[in-house]
Amino acid sequence: VQLQASGGGSVQAGDSLRLSCEASGYIFSLYAMAWFRQAPGKEREFVAAISWSGGYTTYTESVKSRFTISRDNAKRTAYLQMNNLRPEDTAVYSCARRREKYGEITLSSFDYGNWGQGTQVTVSS
């Protein structure tokens, strides 16, 4: 199982970025996916998750209405569209796969595994 995150960069406050998480080595469509982030000196934080079918999503409060998680099962890729970025969004963003096949989406990092290499997002004011 491999997850490869990409799409990060350095932007100004108010800009947008789209992160991608390309999966391989398993049946992508059977597992929920999530994005987490970790800022320097802080613990890993849940950002968003999407069910295996794509029909259900959930977000941490601070990104609601600004971020959108989606997935394309045919392309084996999950996305995180980030709009109206703020300096406090600066972090390394990582994607992860729900441990159980058909598992419901949760907010706990303990329920996810196979963490991909993160991608850095830096937002300046």
C-alpha positions in Angstrom: 0.0 0.0 0.0 1.4 3.4 -1.0 -0.1 6.9 -0.7 1.6 9.8 -2.4 0.5 13.3 -1.5 1.3 16.2 -3.8 0.1 19.7 -4.6 1.5 21.7 -1.7 3.3 25.0 -2.1 3.8 28.5 -0.8 0.9 30.9 -1.3 -0.5 34.1 -0.1 -3.5 34.3 2.3 -6.7 34.0 0.3 -5.2 31.8 -2.4 -6.2 28.3 -3.3 -4.4 25.0 -3.6 -5.5 21.5 -4.5 -3.8 18.6 -2.9 -3.9 15.1 -4.4 -3.3 11.7 -2.8 -2.6 9.0 -5.3 -3.1 5.5 -4.0 -1.7 2.1 -5.1 -1.4 -1.4 -3.9 -5.0 -2.0 -2.8 -8.6 -1.6 -3.9 -8.9 2.2 -3.4 -12.7 2.2 -3.7 -13.2 0.1 -0.7 -11.6 2.4 1.9 -12.4 5.8 3.4 -9.7 8.4 3.1 -8.7 11.3 5.2 -6.4 14.3 5.3 -4.5 15.3 8.4 -2.1 18.1 9.0 0.7 18.9 11.3 2.2 22.3 12.0 5.6 22.8 13.5 5.5 22.1 17.3 1.9 20.9 17.2 0.2 17.6 17.2 -1.2 16.0 14.1 -4.7 17.4 13.4 -7.7 15.9 11.5 -8.7 18.0 8.5 -11.2 16.1 6.4 -12.4 12.6 5.6 -14.5 11.0 2.8 -16.3 7.7 2.8 -15.3 4.8 0.6 -18.2 5.6 -1.7 -17.6 9.3 -1.6 -21.1 9.9 -0.4 -20.2 11.2 3.1 -17.7 13.8 4.1 -16.7 15.5 7.4 -14.4 18.4 8.2 -12.8 20.0 11.2 -14.6 23.1 12.1 -11.8 25.5 11.1 -11.9 24.5 7.4 -15.6 24.0 6.8 -16.8 26.1 3.9 -13.2 26.6 2.7 -11.9 23.1 2.1 -13.6 20.3 0.0 -12.5 16.7 0.1 -13.3 14.5 -2.9 -12.2 11.3 -4.5 -12.1 9.8 -8.0 -12.2 6.0 -7.5 -11.4 5.4 -11.2 -8.2 7.4 -10.8 -7.4 6.0 -7.3 -7.0 9.5 -6.1 -8.3 11.6 -3.2 -8.3 15.4 -3.3 -8.4 18.3 -0.9 -9.4 21.6 -2.5 -8.3 24.4 -0.2 -9.8 27.9 -0.8 -9.3 31.1 1.0 -6.2 29.8 2.7 -5.1 31.4 6.0 -1.6 31.5 7.6 -2.9 29.2 10.3 -3.4 26.5 7.6 0.4 26.3 7.3 1.4 22.7 7.9 2.5 19.4 6.4 -0.6 17.8 4.9 -0.7 14.0 4.8 -3.3 11.6 3.5 -4.2 8.3 5.1 -6.4 5.3 4.5 -9.0 4.0 6.9 -7.7 0.8 8.4 -10.8 -1.3 7.8 -12.4 -2.0 4.5 -15.8 -0.3 4.3 -15.0 1.4 7.6 -17.0 4.5 8.5 -15.2 7.8 8.5 -13.8 9.0 11.8 -11.8 11.9 13.1 -9.2 9.9 14.9 -5.8 9.3 13.5 -5.7 5.9 15.2 -8.3 4.7 12.8 -6.2 5.4 9.8 -2.9 3.9 8.5 -0.6 3.7 5.6 0.3 7.4 5.9 1.6 8.9 2.8 4.5 11.2 2.6 3.2 14.7 3.4 3.2 17.8 1.3 4.1 21.2 2.7 1.6 24.0 2.6 2.8 27.4 3.6 0.5 30.4 3.7 1.9 33.9 4.2 -0.1 36.9 5.2 
